[in-house]
C-alpha cells in the first residue's frame, strides 16, 4: 500500500502510462517498453502498479492527466495577470520615501556598519549598509559608505558602481567623489580618477580639501607617467634616417653584414668571416636604425623591391649565400654606383652630398 506522497505519485504515473496504452495515446508496439517502465517505477518506489485499489486510492476522482490540465489552466491565468500588471520602474525603489521609523532603522544599521568598518570587519559592514539601503533606498550616504567598505575589501568594481550611483543621486556629497576617484585609480583608470577628484574639488569649493587635492595630484602624476611610458615605447625613427639630405654611411652598413672597408676593414673581414664569406652579425643588423629605416622604405615601395631583385650583383650575393658560400665583401658591393644609389634611397638619403664621411647627416645616422 502506498503510504507516502511520492509513492502515491508513482502509482499515478503508472496509471497514466497504462491508460495511455489503452486509450490509443501510445501505439500497441510500445507496450513492452511501457511495461518495463511501469515495473521499474514500481520496484523503485516499492509500490504495486497492478493493485487497482491502491491506484484508485492514489488518484482519487481525478487521474494525473486531469490534475495536470487544471495546473496548466491556473498557470496560464496567473501569467496573463502578471503580464497585464506593469513592471515597476527601476527608479521606483530610489523614489520611495521612507517613514520616520524607517529612517531611524536605516540610520541605526548605518551606525552599526560604521562600527564594523572601524573594526575592519568589511563583509559585515557591507551587509549592514546593504540592509540600510533596503530600508532607505537611494540614500547617497549609505551608497558612499558601502563603496568605502567595498574598496577596503578590494572589490573595487563594486566600489566604483556604488560611488557612481551616489554622485548621481547627490553630486554635492563630496565624499562620494573621493571614493569614486579611489575606486577608479585602483582599477587603472587614472584619467577617470583625476576627473572624479576634480569634480569633488569643484563641489567642495575654496580650492578643495587637502585630501581631495592629494588624490587629484596622485592621479595626475600617474597619468603623466603613463603618457611618458607610451611616448618612450614609440621608436625614434626620425634619427635613423640621414639628416640634411645626405647619404647614409654605407661603409658602416656594409660592416654590419661582415664586409670590411679598405685596408684594415678587409683584415677584420678575414678574421671575422665577413669579407671571406662568413655570416653577418644579425643581432646588430636588426638593432641598427639605418637598417630599420631601409627595411621600412623597402616594404613601402614595391618598385624599389623589384629593382633590388633585378640587380645582378645582389642576385649573385643571394645565390652565393643560399648555396652556403657565405656573404661577399659588401664594401666592394657598395662601390657599385647603382647599388649605392638604391641603398641611399632605401634609407631615405638624397642623391646629393655623396657618401663622404664629412657629411653631417651621414655621421649622425651612423652614431645612432
Secondary structure, DSSP 8 states (H G I E B T S, - for coil): ---SHHHHHHHHHHHHHHHHHHTTSS-GGGHHHHHHHHHHHHHHHT--TT-HHHHHHHHTTS-HHHHHHHHHHHHHHHHHHHHHS----TTHHHH----HHHHHHHHHHHHHHHHHHHTT-HHHHHHHHHHHHHHSTT-HHHHHHHHHHHHHTT-HHHHHHHHHHHHHH-TT-HHHHHHHHHHHHHTT-HHHHHHHHHHHHHHH-TT--HHHHHHHHHHHHHHHHHHHHHHHTS---GGGS-STT----HHHHHHHTT---TTHHHHHHHHHTTTTT----HHHHHH-HHHHHHHHHHHT-HHHHHHHHH-HHHHHHHHHHHTT-----HHHHTTSHHHHHHHHHHTT--STT-S-TT-HHHHHHHH-
